[in-house]
Amino acid sequence: MTRALHWSKLLIGAAITFLLLVAGLVGLLCFERSGERTYYGPHSSILRVGERVAAADSRSGVVQSDPAWDEDSCEPDRPIKVQLDSGEVVSLPRRTLHR
């Protein structure tokens, strides 16, 4: 076996090993984050006071309060106080709002 052939086989082996390690790390990171979702998905996070939101019925406004106690609050019917663009302050269920 010539010296060049020997080195090329070593480099190919090292490259394959490196790619397998990177693929394994990416797979582990994806698997680790797969459990971070909650049952209700996009309706679970806290809406910050002053954050602009839109309701399912095309109304939009600014959040006045969100009674959730943490980022994983999964209650889709919790009332969010929103000041609509018309100036009216209403409580809407979290499931009808999105950022």
Buried (B, 14 or more C-beta within 10 A) or exposed (E): EEEEEEEEEEEEEEEEEEEEEEEEEEEEEEEEEEEEEBEBEEBBBBBEEEEEBBBEEEBEBBBBEBEBEEEBBBBBEBBBBBEBEEEEEBEBBBBBBEE
